[in-house]
């Protein structure tokens, strides 16, 4: 194996799209400019069980001695129900084989929930993340470590590297063609499943209704995961106002860029915005103003982009912010330019790869 080859190690594949795998592929492409090749590998525990998966990993890890492995952490990648205890076994196999381990935290906090099982799951996740931090050579956080509740004050080996957009963004992104109808477009990229998705759909509906009444007409484009599940509710709730609704489902990366680049603003209501939320970074990468909730993970550099922060506790702010962005052309242009600049500086894959090269080199 080439001495400049690193391993991106993943757990169970996510469906219908695997954002972590896409992250690794875009990162690997950008690292070639630094003379680094990346090989993707999986621990297929979900297919043949953990015993066989760890045995296979031990055999492969001998060839990785002295190399870097970027071990990708999300709780559900390493456990069917979010109890990722065996993640630490994977780390031990790598360390025993002489592999240098960088844990990349795509999840940085425990899952929420008020049930006893939720609280137990949360404690297991935090304990796993803490122990993985101690056992790693480097810990890569996708939000600033100071904004992570369980990270100790001493941060000698932690690095902050935000995620990029898993999209083939070019310099032409956000150069809109004249549609000729004068209708402004708000985009929603991805909807959470379950009860959270119902709340998100309700917020989107209320904001769209408010904006349409203020502006006269609005185009709402919903794409990505679970977008189809929101369609019926949106069409029913907005049937009596001038909102043109387009629900596109899961698209190719090229189509996502085309759709977002043609929009005028991104509504991000899937929790608070942060530098680990790829669907929000997608809007920034396409040069859009982004209207989003503020939260504990909301910090620079995502706040350096054209982000309008609102309080989740005040639903009316979403519609008011949407009207301001869409009706004030100069304000919208200022926010769009801030997003383009922030993308080049912080969220573009060359910028991300340069941060990784600091310790991979």
N, C-alpha and C positions, 0 to 999 in steps of 0.2 A: 504493500500500500504506500502511496506517495506520502512523504512526511508532512506535506501541507494539506493532507486530506483530513477532514473532521467528520464526525458522525452526528447526525441529527436523529435522536432516538425518540420514537413516538409510541404511545400505547394504542388503545382501541381506536379504530377509525370512526369518525363522526359521520352521520348521514343527514341530509342528502349531500351536503358539502362538508369538507373537513378544513376549517379555517386554519388550524395549526399546521396541517400538512402544507397548505398553500403558503403560509408564512415561511416555512422552511424552504420551499422551492424558490420563492422570490428572494429570500435572504441568500440562498446558495448562489443564485445567479449574480447577485451584487457582489458577493465575496470573491468572485473570480478576478475582479479588478485588483484585488490585493494578493493574487497568487494563491488563493485558498480554494480547494475543491471540497464540496460537501456531498456526503453519501447519506441518503435517507434509509433508516432501518426501523422496523417495528418489533415490538414484543407482542406476539399474537395470542395473548392470554385468553381473549374472548372466544377464540376458535378451538383451541385444543386444551385449554386449562392452564393453570399456573405452573404445575410441575413440569410439563413438557416445555412451556415457554421459557422458564428459567434455565432449564437444561440446555436448550438451544442457545440462549443468550450467553451462557458460560463458554460454549464452544466458539461462538463468534467473537466474544470479547478478547480472546487471546491474541487475535490478529490486530486488535486496536491498542495494544500496549503502547503507552507513551503518547497516544493521540488525545485530542479533545473530543468529548462527547457532550453535545448540547441536549440535555435530558429535559424534554418538554413536559411541564406539569400542568394538568388540569385534573380536578378530582375525578371526573367521570371518565377520563382516558385510562385510569388505573383501577377503576372499581365500577361495577354495574350500578351500584346504589350510592356512590359518593363517599365510600369508606376506603380511602386509598392507602391502606396500611402496607400493601405489598410494594408500593413505590420505593420504600426504604430497602426492601430486598433487592430490587433492581439496582439501586445505587451501590449496595454492598458487592454485588457481582461485578460491577464495573470497577470499583475501587480495588477489589481483590485481584483483578486482572491487570492492574497497573494503568488503568485508563484515567485521564484527568477529566473531572466532571464539572460541568457548568449547568446548574439547574436554571431553566428559563420558566419563570412563574407567569403563566398566562392567567391563572386564577391567583389572586393575591389575598383574598379574604375568604373566610368560611361562608358556606351557604346559610341563608337566614331561615326563619320559621319558628313558630311558637310551640310546636309539638315536642314531646319528650324525645322522639326519634330525631327531630331536627336539631335539637340542642346537643344530643350525643354525637350526631354526624359532624356538627360544627367543631366540637372539641377534638374529635379525631383528626379532622382536616388541619386545624391549627397545630396540633402536636406533630403531625406528619410534616407540615411545612417548616416548622421550627427545626426539627431533627434533620431534615434535608438541608437546610441552610448551614447547620453546623458541620455536616459531613461533606459539603461541596467544596470544590476549590474556588469557584466563583459562583455567585448568585446574581442572575439577571432579573431585575424587576421591571415590569412594563408600566409601572407607576412609580413616582418617587418613593423610595423606602421610608422617608419621613412621614408619608401619608398612609403607611400600612400599620395597622394597630399592633401587630404582634412582633414586629422587627425590633430588636434591641437597639439601644442608643449607639453602641459601638458598631460601626459599619465599615470595617476594614476591607472586606471582600465583596461588598455589594455594588452592583452597577445598575444604573437606571438607563434603559434603552426602550423608548416607546415603540409600539407596533407601527407597521406601515399598512397601507391599503393593499389588500390582495388583489390588485387590479393593474392592468397594463396602461398606466396613466402616461400620456405624452404631453408635450408642450402645447398641443392643440386643445387639451381639455378645457372646458368651459368657454370655448369660443363658439357662442351660440349662433346658429343661423336664424334669420328673421322668419318667425312663424307666420307673421302677417296678420294674426287675429288679435294681437294685443293682450291675450290672456296670460297672466302670470302663473307659474307652476311651483307648487310645493311638493317635494318628494319625501317619501318615507321609505327607508331602506331596512326591511326586516321588522317583523312583529314577533314578540315573545309568545310562546304557546301557553295554553291553559288560562287560568284566571288572570294572570298578569297581562296576557294579551287582550283580554276583554277590557281591562282598565285602560290599556294603551289605546285601543280602538275608540273608546269613549272620549278620551282626551283629544284624539285627532279629530273626531267628529265635532266636538264642541268648538275647537279652534277653527276648523274649516267653516262651520256655520257662522261663527262670529265674523270671520274675514269676508265671507261672501256677502253678508248683509252690509258690511262697511264699504266694500269695494265694488260690488255689482256682479262680479264673476271671478271664479278661481278654478284652476286645474289642479287636481290632486292625483299624483302618481304614486302607487304603492307597489313595491317590488321586494324580492328576496324571500327568505324563509317565512312561512306561515302567512304570507300576504293574502293568499286565497281565502284563508279562514276568516279574514277581516272583511271580505268583500260584501257579503250579504248585509252585515250590520251597518256598514258605511252607506251602502246604497239606500237602505231603508231609512236611516236617520237623516240623510241629506237629500231625500227625494223632493223636498219642497223648496230648496234653495238652489242658486245658480252655481253648483259645483260639478264640474266635469270629472268623473272618476275613471281612472284607468288602473286596473290591477294586473300586474304582469307576471307574478310568480317568480320562481328561481330562474335567473338568466345566466348566460355565459358572462365571463368577466368583461369581455369586449362590449357586450350589450349593456352591462351595468354602467360602464364608463360613458357610453353614448347617452343613456337615459339621464344619468345624474348631471352630465355636462350640459344637457339641454334644459335643466331645471333652474329655478331662480333662488331656491332656499331649501335646506334640508331640515325637516323636523325630526329631532332625535328624542324619543320619549321612552327608550328602553332602559330605564334607570338613569343614574347620573352620568354625565359625560366624563371621560377620562382618557388618558393616553394609552389604555389597553383596549378600548372599544373600537374594534376594526370598522364597524359599520358607520360610526361617526367620523373616523379618520378618512373613510372613503369620500365623504362629502367634502372634507377639507382638501383632499388630494385633487378633487375635481373643481376646486376653486369656488366652493359655495359658502355663503353665510350659513351658519348652523345655529338653530334655536334649540337649546337643551337645558335640562335640569342641572343644577349645581349639587355637588355632594362632597363627601369626605375625600374622594380621590381626584377631585377637580383641582388641577394645579397647572402651572406652566410645564411644558410648552403648549399644552392644548389650549390654554387660555390666551396664548399669543396669537392664535388663529382668529378668524372672524366669527367668534362664538358669542351669541347673545344668551346670557345665563338668566334663568328664571327659577323661582322657588316652586318645588313640586307641591308644596302645601297650598299654593294659590293657583288653581286650575285656570282662572281667567287670564293669567299672565301669558299663557301660551298663545291665545288668540290675539291679544294686544301686541305682543312682539311680532307675530306673523304679519299683522296689518302694517306695523311700522316699517318692517324690512321691505315689504312688497310695494308700499306706496311711496317710500322715500328712495328715489333712484340713486342719489349721491351716497346715502348711507349704505345702501345695498352694495354699491360698487366699492366702497371703502372696506366693508367686511369681506367681500370676495377677494380683494387684493391682499388683505391680511392672511386669508387662508392660503393663497398661492405662495406667499413668502414663507409662512410657517411650514408648509409642506416641503419646500425646497430645503429649508434649514434643518428640520427635525424629523419629518415623517417619510421623506423619500428614501427608497432603498439604498442608494449610495451613502446617504448620511447615516443610516442605521448600520450598514456594513462597516463603515469606518469606525464606529464605536465598538463593534465586535472585534475588529482587527487589533484594537488596543491590547486585548489580552490573548487573542489567538496567535498573534505574531510572536 
